[in-house]
Amino acid sequence: MNHLLVPLAIPLATEPGNRTLTISLFTAVVAVTLYITWWASRQNKTAADYYAGGRSFSGAQNGLAVAGDYMSAASFLGISGQIALYGYDGFLYSIGFLVAWLVALLLVAELLRNSGRFTMADQLAFRMKQRPVRTAAATSTIVVSIFYLLAQMVGAGSLVGLLLGVKSEGLKAAVIVLVGALMIVYVTIGGMKGTTWVQIVKAVLLMAGTVVITFLVLLKFNFNLSDLLGSAAAKSGKGEGFLQPGLLYGKDLTGQIDFLSLGLALVLGTAGLPHILIRFYTVPDSRSARRSVQWAIGLIGAFYLMTLALGFGAAALLDTAKGSAVETSKGNVASPLLAEAVGGGAGSTGGAILLALIAAVAFATILAVVAGLTLTSASSFAHDLYANVISKTKPTEKQELRVARFAAIGIGAVAIGLAIPAQKLNIAFLVALAFAVAASANLPALLFNLFWKRFNTSGAVWSIYGGLSSAVVLVVFSPVVSGNGDKSMITGADFHWFPLSNPGIVSIPLGFLFGVLGTYLGRDKSSETRYSELSVRALTGAGAEGAAKH
């Protein structure tokens, strides 16, 4: 297999023909997605069109879009990279991301669709005081979305850096700025309709590309999974330990607790991700919302099973030693380089074509997800903060949508600024942090509101701010930011005191605890009077269209 090893110097960057092919495919992807966005923008007439796509998508269409939104750069680039570098422990990300959908299906999807209108805050504000709850929910939505956006931006920088031979941090930063500008265009012009269709197209392309690479990897090993795993273990230099727990987590007690924290964040985080939650408002009824999740689970389940072939295939066929392209990118370029290897190897025409195709698909993945995240944040700012908190008079739909578009520009700028110093982190790891923040801040409030009659405004505000602040503070003072050498965002500094890389095991229980404390310490009992109405609405969907108008 030695002829399949990928050297550190990427030949593609120095071959004009290959570079032309790559740029042409990238340009085609951007052109197609921009056309879809422009086409969809002509159908945006009302706020419901911009925020929820006119509730016109079927369960199957929305399921594809949900899968497209969820199978982000973290899944396609980050997880395969973690498996290539850390074997069994890397595959834990795939398991966590998949199992999380059961929580979303059983506890959130249908009930949220029935009891809300445009944003997560609509469901909370139905029986709470509008201003404090909407402010808290919008703040949480924007923070979680920015965490998630960081991962996509870092993925874009790694991907384009690989394909065009860009090694300097400055040029990678320019790529991040370009992706940020594109996502702002998608959101400001297309709204939810444009974003949804881009995500549907991207989901089809990503599944097709992953199937092709999986087939070619298995073909190399005569469809013998045991041979694939054995070769990956031998080539990794870590032997049987590569296929057993403990390479990344579990070396000591802190590592074991960190693993539990990661698992908790992944399993509970999906049900609190704002950009996933608002997808349930794009379908006409609760049955379609439920069907959306069923479609999404099928697609996502198949995809995460194939990450086994991507990750272990990369370990078996690529150079993952210290100083290699895979290792220096923290695994973020493992999937594109694997495509090059199974297509014929570095320097071959087949390898160059397959690398360019897979990279274009990955780039489409990034564009679709960042558009969804930015739209979620902008919608929450305009609909929750501006329309219901900041504005003294009820704004018109036109005014609200104008604010949403300006908010998209501001949020995009913040994400760009934060992504540049985060380029050295694995993107699956970055997304896991977003999951932890979402599970800490959003999930407790959503579940309490649906299932606890006594839950009130104070409880909702305490839960969201308490979970959000504890998660963010713990991340800031963790080895992710400082104290872990060149693996931290800030090198040459050490102000960390929290030992875990993922705060979920501490911040998620704190989110629930703050909700309980706020409820019992607060004296507002008016929320109890509308609990029965919310329960009926959540279970039956009766009057769901007007849920947020009260």
C-alpha positions as semicolon CSV with decimal commas, in nm:
position;residue;x (nm);y (nm);z (nm)
1;M;0,000;0,000;0,000
2;N;0,304;0,229;0,014
3;H;0,222;0,385;-0,322
4;L;-0,097;0,522;-0,167
5;L;0,078;0,722;0,101
6;V;0,016;1,094;0,073
7;P;0,329;1,304;0,123
8;L;0,326;1,623;0,322
9;A;0,375;1,836;0,011
10;I;0,044;1,832;-0,177
11;P;0,114;1,790;-0,552
12;L;-0,225;1,928;-0,641
13;A;-0,120;2,275;-0,540
14;T;0,170;2,279;-0,785
15;E;-0,004;2,132;-1,089
16;P;-0,184;2,403;-1,290
17;G;-0,426;2,159;-1,455
18;N;-0,536;2,016;-1,122
19;R;-0,565;2,359;-0,970
20;T;-0,782;2,472;-1,263
21;L;-1,007;2,168;-1,213
22;T;-1,039;2,241;-0,844
23;I;-1,120;2,608;-0,890
24;S;-1,370;2,525;-1,166
25;L;-1,558;2,280;-0,943
26;F;-1,559;2,523;-0,651
27;T;-1,689;2,796;-0,878
28;A;-1,962;2,565;-1,011
29;V;-2,075;2,480;-0,657
30;V;-2,091;2,845;-0,558
31;A;-2,271;2,939;-0,880
32;V;-2,536;2,669;-0,840
33;T;-2,602;2,755;-0,475
34;L;-2,618;3,125;-0,554
35;Y;-2,868;3,057;-0,832
36;I;-3,085;2,853;-0,593
37;T;-3,071;3,136;-0,342
38;W;-3,169;3,394;-0,604
39;W;-3,455;3,172;-0,729
40;A;-3,587;3,126;-0,376
41;S;-3,561;3,497;-0,295
42;R;-3,822;3,573;-0,564
43;Q;-4,073;3,367;-0,366
44;N;-4,017;3,542;-0,033
45;K;-4,326;3,756;0,024
46;T;-4,387;3,743;0,401
47;A;-4,203;3,690;0,728
48;A;-4,324;3,329;0,728
49;D;-4,152;3,282;0,391
50;Y;-3,823;3,427;0,517
51;Y;-3,819;3,263;0,861
52;A;-3,993;2,931;0,792
53;G;-3,995;2,885;0,413
54;G;-4,370;2,943;0,404
55;R;-4,415;2,611;0,592
56;S;-4,428;2,456;0,245
57;F;-4,175;2,172;0,272
58;S;-4,279;1,808;0,297
59;G;-4,148;1,571;0,563
60;A;-3,909;1,409;0,314
61;Q;-3,779;1,744;0,185
62;N;-3,730;1,878;0,536
63;G;-3,568;1,551;0,643
64;L;-3,312;1,595;0,367
65;A;-3,260;1,957;0,472
66;V;-3,224;1,860;0,839
67;A;-2,968;1,597;0,742
68;G;-2,793;1,855;0,525
69;D;-2,789;2,100;0,815
70;Y;-2,665;1,839;1,062
71;M;-2,402;1,661;0,849
72;S;-2,171;1,958;0,866
73;A;-1,800;2,000;0,806
74;A;-1,756;1,856;1,156
75;S;-1,910;1,530;1,039
76;F;-1,749;1,497;0,698
77;L;-1,407;1,643;0,778
78;G;-1,373;1,647;1,156
79;I;-1,497;1,301;1,257
80;S;-1,309;1,116;0,984
81;G;-0,998;1,304;1,098
82;Q;-1,051;1,211;1,462
83;I;-1,092;0,843;1,366
84;A;-0,782;0,856;1,145
85;L;-0,574;0,994;1,431
86;Y;-0,732;0,830;1,738
87;G;-0,917;0,522;1,613
88;Y;-1,190;0,394;1,845
89;D;-1,209;0,715;2,048
90;G;-1,261;0,919;1,732
91;F;-1,560;0,704;1,632
92;L;-1,729;0,799;1,959
93;Y;-1,823;1,129;1,792
94;S;-2,022;0,940;1,527
95;I;-2,206;0,738;1,790
96;G;-2,291;1,045;1,997
97;F;-2,413;1,252;1,701
98;L;-2,641;0,967;1,587
99;V;-2,789;0,866;1,924
100;A;-2,870;1,231;1,990
101;W;-3,147;1,215;1,730
102;L;-3,348;0,978;1,946
103;V;-3,368;1,250;2,211
104;A;-3,474;1,505;1,950
105;L;-3,739;1,271;1,806
106;L;-3,891;1,156;2,135
107;L;-3,880;1,479;2,337
108;V;-3,863;1,783;2,113
109;A;-3,947;1,767;1,740
110;E;-4,325;1,728;1,730
111;L;-4,398;1,916;2,053
112;L;-4,185;2,213;1,949
113;R;-4,343;2,231;1,601
114;N;-4,690;2,240;1,756
115;S;-4,620;2,501;2,022
116;G;-4,399;2,753;1,839
117;R;-4,399;2,969;1,528
118;F;-4,061;3,093;1,402
119;T;-3,797;3,056;1,676
120;M;-3,722;2,861;1,992
121;A;-3,825;3,163;2,198
122;D;-4,183;3,147;2,063
123;Q;-4,237;2,822;2,248
124;L;-4,094;2,960;2,574
125;A;-4,271;3,295;2,551
126;F;-4,613;3,137;2,501
127;R;-4,676;3,115;2,877
128;M;-4,396;3,340;3,007
129;K;-4,327;3,713;3,017
130;Q;-4,217;3,810;2,667
131;R;-3,924;4,047;2,714
132;P;-3,697;3,863;2,960
133;V;-3,753;3,520;2,806
134;R;-3,708;3,632;2,446
135;T;-3,393;3,826;2,538
136;A;-3,243;3,522;2,710
137;A;-3,341;3,281;2,430
138;A;-3,208;3,511;2,157
139;T;-2,878;3,558;2,343
140;S;-2,837;3,182;2,379
141;T;-2,927;3,121;2,014
142;I;-2,666;3,367;1,890
143;V;-2,390;3,233;2,119
144;V;-2,454;2,866;2,028
145;S;-2,471;2,951;1,656
146;I;-2,140;3,140;1,670
147;F;-1,969;2,843;1,841
148;Y;-2,100;2,618;1,562
149;L;-2,003;2,869;1,294
150;L;-1,642;2,862;1,416
151;A;-1,614;2,496;1,321
152;Q;-1,748;2,551;0,969
153;M;-1,515;2,847;0,909
154;V;-1,213;2,650;1,030
155;G;-1,316;2,365;0,798
156;A;-1,331;2,606;0,504
157;G;-0,984;2,737;0,578
158;S;-0,836;2,386;0,603
159;L;-1,009;2,266;0,287
160;V;-0,914;2,551;0,058
161;G;-0,568;2,566;0,210
162;L;-0,516;2,202;0,113
163;L;-0,645;2,236;-0,242
164;L;-0,469;2,556;-0,336
165;G;-0,150;2,490;-0,146
166;V;-0,214;2,776;0,096
167;K;0,008;2,735;0,400
168;S;0,017;3,081;0,551
169;E;-0,229;3,166;0,826
170;G;-0,298;3,500;0,657
171;L;-0,423;3,343;0,335
172;K;-0,633;3,091;0,527
173;A;-0,785;3,385;0,714
174;A;-0,871;3,540;0,377
175;V;-1,055;3,217;0,286
176;I;-1,252;3,238;0,610
177;V;-1,350;3,597;0,528
178;L;-1,464;3,487;0,180
179;V;-1,682;3,207;0,319
180;G;-1,830;3,451;0,571
181;A;-1,917;3,693;0,292
182;L;-2,085;3,416;0,091
183;M;-2,297;3,301;0,385
184;I;-2,414;3,657;0,444
185;V;-2,525;3,675;0,079
186;Y;-2,719;3,347;0,108
187;V;-2,905;3,456;0,420
188;T;-2,980;3,815;0,329
189;I;-3,113;3,719;-0,015
190;G;-3,262;3,370;0,014
191;G;-3,398;3,338;0,366
192;M;-3,522;2,997;0,481
193;K;-3,644;2,888;0,136
194;G;-3,308;2,945;-0,029
195;T;-3,119;2,795;0,265
196;T;-3,341;2,485;0,270
197;W;-3,299;2,410;-0,099
198;V;-2,922;2,459;-0,074
199;Q;-2,919;2,213;0,217
200;I;-3,127;1,957;0,022
201;V;-2,890;1,972;-0,277
202;K;-2,591;1,954;-0,046
203;A;-2,730;1,651;0,142
204;V;-2,773;1,459;-0,184
205;L;-2,421;1,550;-0,300
206;L;-2,265;1,464;0,037
207;M;-2,436;1,125;0,062
208;A;-2,339;1,041;-0,297
209;G;-1,977;1,145;-0,243
210;T;-1,952;0,952;0,083
211;V;-2,099;0,637;-0,075
212;V;-1,843;0,656;-0,359
213;I;-1,544;0,696;-0,123
214;T;-1,673;0,423;0,111
215;F;-1,714;0,184;-0,183
216;L;-1,363;0,255;-0,314
217;V;-1,207;0,217;0,031
218;L;-1,378;-0,119;0,090
219;L;-1,280;-0,225;-0,262
220;K;-0,913;-0,174;-0,166
221;F;-0,964;-0,434;0,110
222;N;-1,191;-0,669;-0,087
223;F;-1,486;-0,559;0,125
224;N;-1,329;-0,721;0,432
225;L;-1,385;-0,485;0,725
226;S;-1,151;-0,689;0,946
227;D;-0,864;-0,637;0,700
228;L;-0,940;-0,265;0,688
229;L;-0,932;-0,231;1,068
230;G;-0,620;-0,446;1,098
231;S;-0,437;-0,242;0,835
232;A;-0,545;0,084;1,002
233;A;-0,418;-0,037;1,340
234;A;-0,085;-0,152;1,197
235;K;-0,030;0,162;0,989
236;S;-0,118;0,395;1,277
237;G;0,186;0,281;1,472
238;K;-0,030;0,227;1,779
239;G;-0,116;-0,139;1,721
240;E;-0,423;-0,292;1,883
241;G;-0,458;0,015;2,105
242;F;-0,585;0,200;1,798
243;L;-0,899;-0,017;1,801
244;Q;-0,958;0,007;2,175
245;P;-1,078;0,285;2,408
246;G;-0,832;0,519;2,571
247;L;-0,613;0,662;2,295
248;L;-0,774;1,006;2,316
249;Y;-0,978;0,968;2,634
250;G;-0,931;0,747;2,935
251;K;-0,557;0,774;2,995
252;D;-0,634;0,893;3,347
253;L;-0,935;0,986;3,558
254;T;-0,955;1,334;3,404
255;G;-0,961;1,182;3,055
256;Q;-1,238;0,940;3,152
257;I;-1,449;1,221;3,296
258;D;-1,380;1,428;2,984
259;F;-1,511;1,139;2,774
260;L;-1,832;1,122;2,980
261;S;-1,866;1,498;2,942
262;L;-1,828;1,472;2,564
263;G;-2,085;1,191;2,542
264;L;-2,338;1,382;2,752
265;A;-2,294;1,695;2,539
266;L;-2,331;1,508;2,210
267;V;-2,639;1,307;2,312
268;L;-2,829;1,600;2,465
269;G;-2,698;1,883;2,248
270;T;-2,892;1,814;1,927
271;A;-3,228;1,871;2,097
272;G;-3,109;2,219;2,196
273;L;-2,942;2,334;1,873
274;P;-3,134;2,640;1,749
275;H;-3,058;2,589;1,379
276;I;-3,201;2,235;1,401
277;L;-3,501;2,339;1,611
278;I;-3,623;2,605;1,366
279;R;-3,624;2,347;1,084
280;F;-3,934;2,193;1,243
281;Y;-4,126;2,515;1,168
282;T;-4,078;2,477;0,792
283;V;-4,330;2,190;0,762
284;P;-4,710;2,233;0,758
285;D;-4,798;2,005;1,051
286;S;-4,666;1,792;1,338
287;R;-4,690;1,470;1,136
288;S;-4,450;1,618;0,881
289;A;-4,219;1,727;1,163
290;R;-4,209;1,372;1,296
291;R;-4,152;1,234;0,946
292;S;-3,871;1,487;0,897
293;V;-3,684;1,341;1,192
294;Q;-3,742;0,985;1,071
295;W;-3,595;1,073;0,729
296;A;-3,309;1,257;0,896
297;I;-3,229;0,963;1,126
298;G;-3,215;0,723;0,829
299;L;-2,984;0,947;0,626
300;I;-2,767;1,049;0,919
301;G;-2,742;0,690;1,046
302;A;-2,619;0,567;0,709
303;F;-2,372;0,854;0,685
304;Y;-2,219;0,800;1,031
305;L;-2,177;0,429;0,963
306;M;-1,978;0,526;0,654
307;T;-1,750;0,747;0,864
308;L;-1,600;0,415;0,982
309;A;-1,471;0,355;0,629
310;L;-1,362;0,717;0,589
311;G;-1,171;0,737;0,916
312;F;-1,015;0,392;0,932
313;G;-0,957;0,406;0,556
314;A;-0,759;0,727;0,604
315;A;-0,559;0,563;0,884
316;A;-0,482;0,263;0,661
317;L;-0,405;0,445;0,336
318;L;-0,262;0,783;0,439
319;D;0,037;0,906;0,634
320;T;-0,099;1,013;0,974
321;A;0,236;1,035;1,155
322;K;0,347;1,350;1,333
323;G;0,423;1,621;1,079
324;S;0,202;1,473;0,806
325;A;-0,067;1,675;0,630
326;V;-0,340;1,487;0,820
327;E;-0,177;1,540;1,161
328;T;-0,085;1,904;1,113
329;S;-0,442;1,985;1,008
330;K;-0,570;1,806;1,324
331;G;-0,735;1,553;1,092
332;N;-0,946;1,811;0,909
333;V;-0,816;1,715;0,561
334;A;-0,828;1,335;0,603
335;S;-1,142;1,283;0,390
336;P;-1,026;1,485;0,085
337;L;-0,681;1,322;0,094
338;L;-0,845;0,980;0,123
339;A;-1,048;1,060;-0,189
340;E;-0,725;1,140;-0,370
341;A;-0,565;0,814;-0,251
342;V;-0,850;0,582;-0,357
343;G;-0,884;0,771;-0,687
344;G;-0,534;0,670;-0,795
345;G;-0,297;0,841;-0,558
346;A;-0,124;1,178;-0,539
347;G;-0,040;1,322;-0,881
348;S;-0,276;1,096;-1,076
349;T;-0,562;1,233;-1,285
350;G;-0,816;1,012;-1,110
351;G;-0,690;1,118;-0,770
352;A;-0,702;1,486;-0,865
353;I;-1,058;1,457;-1,001
354;L;-1,190;1,271;-0,698
355;L;-1,011;1,505;-0,457
356;A;-1,156;1,808;-0,633
357;L;-1,508;1,657;-0,639
358;I;-1,505;1,560;-0,271
359;A;-1,358;1,894;-0,173
360;A;-1,629;2,075;-0,371
361;V;-1,893;1,868;-0,189
362;A;-1,731;1,952;0,144
363;F;-1,729;2,319;0,049
364;A;-2,100;2,298;-0,039
365;T;-2,151;2,137;0,303
366;I;-1,983;2,429;0,474
367;L;-2,177;2,690;0,275
368;A;-2,513;2,525;0,350
369;V;-2,451;2,488;0,723
370;V;-2,314;2,837;0,778
371;A;-2,616;2,977;0,593
372;G;-2,852;2,786;0,823
373;L;-2,668;2,897;1,135
374;T;-2,653;3,261;1,031
375;L;-3,021;3,261;0,936
376;T;-3,110;3,116;1,278
377;S;-2,915;3,384;1,463
378;A;-3,043;3,668;1,245
379;S;-3,404;3,546;1,275
380;S;-3,378;3,526;1,652
381;F;-3,230;3,875;1,676
382;A;-3,493;4,031;1,450
383;H;-3,800;3,834;1,563
384;D;-3,723;3,796;1,934
385;L;-3,504;4,092;2,029
386;Y;-3,599;4,364;1,783
387;A;-3,968;4,297;1,724
388;N;-4,059;4,196;2,081
389;V;-3,804;4,365;2,308
390;I;-3,620;4,659;2,152
391;S;-3,890;4,816;1,935
392;K;-4,137;5,030;2,129
393;T;-4,403;4,986;1,861
394;K;-4,487;4,671;1,670
395;P;-4,266;4,679;1,357
396;T;-4,398;4,585;1,015
397;E;-4,282;4,261;0,857
398;K;-4,073;4,462;0,612
399;Q;-3,893;4,642;0,896
400;E;-3,835;4,315;1,082
401;L;-3,688;4,147;0,777
402;R;-3,459;4,442;0,714
403;V;-3,325;4,408;1,069
404;A;-3,275;4,032;1,013
405;R;-3,059;4,103;0,710
406;F;-2,843;4,357;0,897
407;A;-2,815;4,112;1,188
408;A;-2,683;3,847;0,948
409;I;-2,401;4,083;0,849
410;G;-2,308;4,155;1,212
411;I;-2,319;3,791;1,324
412;G;-2,116;3,686;1,020
413;A;-1,849;3,943;1,107
414;V;-1,823;3,817;1,467
415;A;-1,793;3,454;1,350
416;I;-1,520;3,548;1,103
417;G;-1,324;3,731;1,373
418;L;-1,338;3,438;1,618
419;A;-1,269;3,166;1,359
420;I;-0,930;3,303;1,255
421;P;-0,751;3,220;1,587
422;A;-0,935;2,883;1,612
423;Q;-0,778;2,738;1,294
424;K;-0,555;2,498;1,485
425;L;-0,846;2,307;1,648
426;N;-1,027;1,999;1,514
427;I;-1,369;2,099;1,386
428;A;-1,555;1,800;1,532
429;F;-1,416;1,905;1,868
430;L;-1,532;2,264;1,814
431;V;-1,884;2,144;1,731
432;A;-1,886;1,934;2,048
433;L;-1,838;2,259;2,241
434;A;-2,142;2,407;2,064
435;F;-2,341;2,097;2,161
436;A;-2,239;2,142;2,524
437;V;-2,350;2,506;2,526
438;A;-2,682;2,417;2,357
439;A;-2,753;2,133;2,599
440;S;-2,667;2,355;2,897
441;A;-2,863;2,667;2,798
442;N;-3,153;2,563;2,575
443;L;-3,255;2,207;2,652
444;P;-3,339;2,253;3,024
445;A;-3,567;2,548;2,952
446;L;-3,743;2,370;2,663
447;L;-3,808;2,051;2,861
448;F;-3,916;2,229;3,178
449;N;-4,153;2,449;2,979
450;L;-4,315;2,147;2,813
451;F;-4,337;1,913;3,110
452;W;-4,334;2,116;3,435
453;K;-4,646;2,315;3,519
454;R;-4,482;2,525;3,793
455;F;-4,197;2,639;3,566
456;N;-4,208;3,018;3,529
457;T;-4,034;3,318;3,377
458;S;-3,766;3,334;3,647
459;G;-3,690;2,967;3,598
460;A;-3,659;3,009;3,222
461;V;-3,427;3,310;3,250
462;W;-3,214;3,150;3,524
463;S;-3,192;2,825;3,329
464;I;-3,083;2,985;3,001
465;Y;-2,838;3,239;3,143
466;G;-2,707;3,000;3,409
467;G;-2,642;2,715;3,167
468;L;-2,504;2,948;2,900
469;S;-2,267;3,140;3,127
470;S;-2,139;2,830;3,307
471;A;-2,065;2,655;2,975
472;V;-1,892;2,956;2,820
473;V;-1,691;3,040;3,133
474;L;-1,570;2,680;3,170
475;V;-1,464;2,671;2,804
476;V;-1,274;3,001;2,839
477;F;-1,081;2,867;3,140
478;S;-1,024;2,520;2,994
479;P;-0,726;2,374;2,802
480;V;-0,915;2,455;2,481
481;V;-0,826;2,822;2,513
482;S;-0,493;2,817;2,701
483;G;-0,246;2,595;2,883
484;N;-0,222;2,309;2,631
485;G;0,068;2,426;2,416
486;D;0,004;2,453;2,043
487;K;-0,328;2,267;2,082
488;S;-0,487;2,569;2,252
489;M;-0,642;2,870;2,078
490;I;-0,403;3,102;2,264
491;T;-0,047;2,972;2,265
492;G;0,215;3,099;2,506
493;A;-0,038;3,166;2,781
494;D;-0,189;2,959;3,060
495;F;-0,488;3,084;3,257
496;H;-0,687;2,760;3,260
497;W;-0,811;2,611;3,588
498;F;-1,089;2,386;3,457
499;P;-0,926;2,051;3,362
500;L;-1,183;1,921;3,109
501;S;-1,192;2,007;2,739
502;N;-1,572;1,971;2,722
503;P;-1,776;2,137;3,002
504;G;-2,098;1,936;2,949
505;I;-2,078;1,714;3,256
506;V;-2,075;2,024;3,478
507;S;-2,265;2,289;3,281
508;I;-2,562;2,073;3,170
509;P;-2,666;1,975;3,527
510;L;-2,611;2,340;3,626
511;G;-2,856;2,449;3,355
512;F;-3,125;2,222;3,501
513;L;-3,034;2,325;3,858
514;F;-3,059;2,697;3,777
515;G;-3,400;2,634;3,621
516;V;-3,525;2,469;3,940
517;L;-3,378;2,739;4,166
518;G;-3,517;3,022;3,954
519;T;-3,862;2,864;3,951
520;Y;-3,884;2,821;4,328
521;L;-3,724;3,158;4,410
522;G;-3,934;3,349;4,157
523;R;-4,283;3,459;4,256
524;D;-4,436;3,467;3,911
525;K;-4,717;3,209;3,893
526;S;-4,898;3,350;3,590
527;S;-4,726;3,096;3,365
528;E;-4,921;2,813;3,532
529;T;-5,252;2,942;3,397
530;R;-5,150;2,879;3,035
531;Y;-4,973;2,547;3,092
532;S;-5,280;2,340;3,006
533;E;-5,328;2,534;2,681
534;L;-4,961;2,485;2,591
535;S;-4,989;2,111;2,665
536;V;-5,292;2,071;2,440
537;R;-5,126;2,273;2,166
538;A;-4,799;2,073;2,195
539;L;-4,976;1,736;2,179
540;T;-5,237;1,814;1,914
541;G;-5,108;2,110;1,714
542;A;-5,437;2,297;1,762
543;G;-5,379;2,667;1,693
544;A;-5,006;2,623;1,638
545;E;-4,989;2,891;1,367
546;G;-5,070;3,160;1,618
547;A;-4,860;3,030;1,900
548;A;-4,634;3,330;1,905
549;K;-4,895;3,596;1,849
550;H;-5,015;3,607;2,210
